[in-house]
Amino acid sequence: MNQNVGTVDRVIRIVAGLAILSLAFIGPQSAWAYLGLVPLLTGLIGWCPPYALLGINTCRRKEVPDGTDGRACCGEN
């Protein structure tokens, strides 16, 4: 399971997840707010199942000395 969620994407997911999850405790206090766990967990883990299915990867590419490109945040070479 390689990471497919970049740094900016992860921060946005964590903030959004916490904001949505907070609605379970303040505001309308709806059980639907627990859906905020999905973006929170994908942000913390760095892997998103729909991204994997669709072949999306928001990790930055980094040039490595041998001329190939690797993933800066994903550890792939």
Stockholm file with secondary structure:
# STOCKHOLM 1.0

chainA/1-77         MNQNVGTVDRVIRIVAGLAILSLAFIGPQSAWAYLGLVPLLTGLIGWCPPYALLGINTCRRKEVPDGTDGRACCGEN
#=GR chainA/1-77 SS CCCCCCHHHHHHHHHHHHHHHHTTTSTTCCGGGGGGHHHHHHHHHCCCHHHHHHTCCCSCEEECTTSCEEETTTCCC
#=GC SS_cons        CCCCCCHHHHHHHHHHHHHHHHTTTSTTCCGGGGGGHHHHHHHHHCCCHHHHHHTCCCSCEEECTTSCEEETTTCCC
//
